[in-house]
Amino acid sequence: MTLFELGKKHKTDKETHGYLPHYAERFQGKRRFSISLLEIGVMNGASLRMWRDYFPSGIIYGIDIEPKFLISEERIQCFAGRQENKGFLREVLRETGELDFIIDDGSHRGIHHVVSFNTLWTFVKPGGWYCIEDAVTIFNTCWTTPNQRTILDVLQEQWSEILRSRSDIAEVVVVGCGTCMPVNGRNNGLIMMRKAVDSGETEEKEPEEQESYFFSSRSQPC
């Protein structure tokens, strides 16, 4: 099954937000490998089950502040704690080791994005991806206090090095609201950052088969 089909099967909101084609384009080369993926924000476990089925040899980890949302199933392990707690995140990393993919779908608070990224980024494997969903909350005072540091500040400080290929951030993908939205779906902003592959090292991938999606050409407001 494609990632889009698995998203619909497990009823994850990543399907309705329009994130899945962007993930499929960048993750499918690793689909048959023994990857490890960490998602911040478990809720009902729909996304974790989707990732578990998409990566049949992968180990999927989840973090949530609410113990009642944690699930324990085949190839899925969860941890209870706060994403802005650096000590907790380091404890999680001691269990997971290096990770191929990290997805922040947690509190959506700008400063929490920064704390989590600064703590976890070192443990992303070369060629791996760190993604922040619903990133438009950076501009919403319900989630982000004005003048508070956000992931955009982190990137702003590194643009010069990124463009000169001197940063360990090799690629930044920003998907704005209204981009690649499926029928009746909404996209609340997605930021994706790829870890640089060390010089002389080749990232291992399987031959890619492009997944196809049908989208409405009708624009929808965020």
Secondary structure, 3 states (H helix, E strand, C coil): CCHHHHHHHHCCHHHHHCCHHHHHHHHHHHCCCCCEEEEECCCCCHHHHHHHHHCCCCEEEEEECCHHHCCCECCEEEEECCCCCHHHHHHHHHHHCCEEEEEECCCCCHHHHHHHHHHHHHHEEEEEEEEEECHHHHHCCCCCCCCCCCHHHHHHCCHHHHHCCCCCEEEEEEECCCCCCECCCCCCCEEEEEECCCCCCCCCCCCCCCCCCCECCCCCCC
